[in-house]
Amino acid sequence: MNAATLQSLPLAGAGFVVRELVDVIRRNRDQLSEIDAAIGDGDHGINMSKGFGQCGERLDARGATSLPDALDMLSTSLLDGIGGSMGPLYGSFFMDFAVVLKGRDTLDATLFGEALSAGLAGVQAISDAKVGDKTLIDTLAPADAAFHEALRAGDDFRHALAAMSAAAERGKESTRWLQARIGRAARLGERSVGTLDAGAASCCLILCSIASSIGARLN
């Protein structure tokens, strides 16, 4: 048995990962909107909180649920509840992430890596953004790469999640000194340099929350 399969989490009843993610986004609503206000519409936190909040209400009504089912609820809530580009982007991420988990009983590092990469591919399928364009891809792509690099180096699940979180933080911070090349902020040109990208910031919160929730409960 290799390090990638030593630590695991039962998927049935692991919907708490999404429940805790909803709480994180709600708590950071104002901060995300403040970041967005610098070069955007200033409503990123409000919209994210609305979409994630709808998911929270569905989870409260449903009770304990599996992680794939909770992710499906989150995807639907984001696609229905967030306008603009972020609803489809995050909705696709969580939908494609969930697809990989369906029919499986246990989440280990290998399966998580497959789901994370599927989520990244889902975002890339509907967006032209690349690393360096000052978007959530600047957080998500390096985080995905760091997770897989950690596994190749022989790290266990918990340490690979920590590597993912650290890369997400670095990716988020990198957007501060990038010029926006995608979306409305791109019209600002060099004036977009000097502030974080709101999507990169929310993506970092999401990945770090997922890592914390799963990492704390691995066997």
C-alpha positions in Angstrom: 0.0 0.0 0.0 1.5 3.4 -1.0 1.2 6.7 0.8 -1.6 7.9 -1.5 -3.9 5.2 -0.2 -2.9 5.0 3.5 -5.1 7.9 4.6 -8.8 8.0 3.5 -12.2 9.4 4.3 -15.6 7.6 3.8 -17.6 9.5 1.2 -21.0 8.7 2.7 -21.8 11.4 5.2 -18.9 13.6 4.1 -21.1 16.3 3.0 -19.8 18.3 5.9 -16.9 19.3 3.6 -19.4 21.4 1.6 -21.3 22.6 4.7 -18.0 24.0 6.1 -17.2 25.5 2.7 -20.5 27.4 2.7 -19.7 28.8 6.1 -16.2 30.0 4.9 -17.6 31.8 1.9 -20.3 33.5 4.0 -17.8 34.7 6.6 -15.6 36.1 3.9 -18.4 37.8 1.9 -17.4 41.4 2.7 -13.7 40.8 2.2 -14.3 39.2 -1.3 -16.4 42.2 -2.3 -13.8 44.6 -1.1 -11.2 42.9 -3.2 -13.5 42.9 -6.2 -14.3 46.6 -5.8 -10.8 47.6 -6.6 -11.0 46.5 -10.3 -14.4 45.0 -10.6 -18.1 45.5 -9.7 -17.6 44.9 -6.0 -20.2 42.2 -5.8 -18.1 39.0 -5.9 -18.6 38.3 -2.2 -22.3 39.1 -2.3 -22.9 36.8 -5.3 -20.7 34.0 -3.9 -22.5 34.2 -0.5 -25.8 34.1 -2.3 -25.0 31.0 -4.3 -23.3 29.1 -1.5 -26.0 30.2 0.9 -28.6 28.6 -1.3 -26.6 25.4 -1.1 -26.5 25.7 2.7 -30.3 25.9 2.8 -30.6 22.8 0.7 -28.1 21.0 2.9 -30.0 22.0 6.0 -33.2 20.6 4.6 -31.5 17.4 3.4 -29.5 16.6 6.5 -26.4 14.4 6.4 -25.4 13.6 2.9 -22.5 12.1 0.9 -19.8 14.3 -0.5 -20.8 13.7 -4.2 -24.4 14.6 -3.4 -23.4 17.7 -1.5 -21.2 18.8 -4.4 -24.0 18.3 -6.8 -26.2 20.5 -4.7 -23.5 23.1 -4.6 -23.0 23.0 -8.3 -26.7 23.4 -9.0 -26.9 26.3 -6.5 -24.0 28.1 -8.1 -25.3 27.7 -11.6 -28.7 28.9 -10.6 -27.7 31.5 -8.0 -24.6 33.4 -9.3 -24.8 35.7 -12.4 -22.0 36.5 -14.7 -19.0 34.2 -15.3 -18.4 32.9 -11.8 -21.6 30.7 -11.6 -20.7 28.6 -14.6 -17.0 28.5 -13.7 -17.5 27.3 -10.1 -20.6 25.3 -11.0 -18.5 23.4 -13.6 -15.6 22.9 -11.2 -17.8 21.3 -8.5 -19.9 19.3 -11.0 -16.9 17.7 -12.7 -15.2 17.2 -9.3 -18.3 15.3 -8.1 -18.6 13.1 -11.2 -15.3 11.5 -10.4 -16.4 10.6 -6.8 -19.8 9.1 -7.7 -20.0 5.4 -7.2 -17.0 5.3 -4.9 -17.0 4.5 -1.2 -13.8 6.0 0.0 -11.8 9.2 -0.8 -8.1 8.7 -0.8 -5.3 10.9 -2.3 -5.4 9.3 -5.7 -9.1 9.8 -6.1 -9.0 13.3 -4.8 -6.3 14.1 -7.3 -8.4 12.8 -10.1 -11.4 14.8 -9.0 -9.3 18.0 -8.5 -7.9 17.7 -12.0 -11.3 17.0 -13.5 -12.6 20.2 -11.8 -9.7 22.2 -13.3 -10.4 20.7 -16.7 -14.1 21.7 -16.4 -13.1 25.3 -15.7 -10.6 25.3 -18.6 -13.3 23.9 -21.0 -15.4 27.0 -20.7 -12.7 29.6 -20.1 -9.7 30.8 -22.2 -7.9 31.9 -19.0 -4.3 30.8 -18.5 -1.9 31.1 -15.6 -0.8 34.7 -15.7 -4.1 36.2 -16.8 -5.1 37.3 -13.3 -8.0 34.9 -12.7 -8.9 32.0 -10.5 -6.8 29.8 -12.8 -3.7 31.4 -11.1 -4.8 29.8 -7.9 -6.4 26.5 -9.2 -3.8 25.3 -11.7 -0.8 25.7 -9.4 -2.7 24.0 -6.5 -3.6 21.1 -8.7 0.0 20.8 -9.9 1.3 21.0 -6.3 -1.0 18.2 -5.1 0.1 15.8 -7.8 3.8 16.8 -7.3 3.5 16.0 -3.6 2.0 12.5 -4.4 4.8 11.8 -6.9 7.3 12.7 -4.2 5.7 10.1 -1.9 3.8 12.4 0.4 0.6 11.1 2.1 -2.9 12.6 1.6 -2.7 15.1 4.4 0.7 16.5 3.3 -0.4 16.7 -0.3 -3.5 18.7 0.8 -1.1 21.0 2.7 1.0 21.4 -0.4 -2.2 22.2 -2.4 -3.2 24.9 0.1 0.2 26.5 0.1 0.3 26.6 -3.7 -3.2 28.1 -3.7 -2.1 30.9 -1.3 1.0 31.6 -3.5 -1.2 31.6 -6.6 -3.7 34.0 -5.1 -0.9 36.4 -4.0 0.7 36.3 -7.4 -2.3 37.9 -9.0 -1.6 41.1 -7.1 1.2 41.9 -9.5 -0.4 40.6 -12.7 -2.2 42.7 -15.3 -5.7 41.4 -16.0 -6.1 40.0 -19.4 -9.6 38.4 -19.0 -13.0 39.9 -18.2 -13.9 43.5 -17.3 -10.7 44.2 -15.4 -8.8 43.7 -18.6 -10.1 47.0 -19.8 -8.1 48.7 -17.0 -4.8 47.6 -18.5 -1.8 48.4 -16.2 -4.2 50.0 -13.7 -5.3 46.4 -12.7 -1.8 45.8 -11.3 -1.5 46.1 -7.6 -4.6 44.4 -6.3 -5.6 40.8 -5.9 -8.0 39.1 -8.3 -11.3 38.3 -6.4 -11.8 35.0 -8.2 -8.3 33.9 -7.3 -9.0 34.9 -3.7 -12.3 33.0 -3.5 -10.7 30.0 -5.2 -8.0 30.0 -2.5 -10.6 30.1 0.3 -12.4 27.1 -1.4 -9.3 25.0 -1.8 -8.0 25.7 1.7 -11.4 25.0 3.3 -11.6 21.7 1.4 -8.1 20.7 2.5 -8.8 21.7 6.1 -12.1 19.8 6.3 -10.7 16.6 4.8 -7.3 16.7 6.4 -8.7 17.0 9.9 -10.7 13.8 9.5 -8.4 11.4 7.6 -8.0 8.1 9.3 
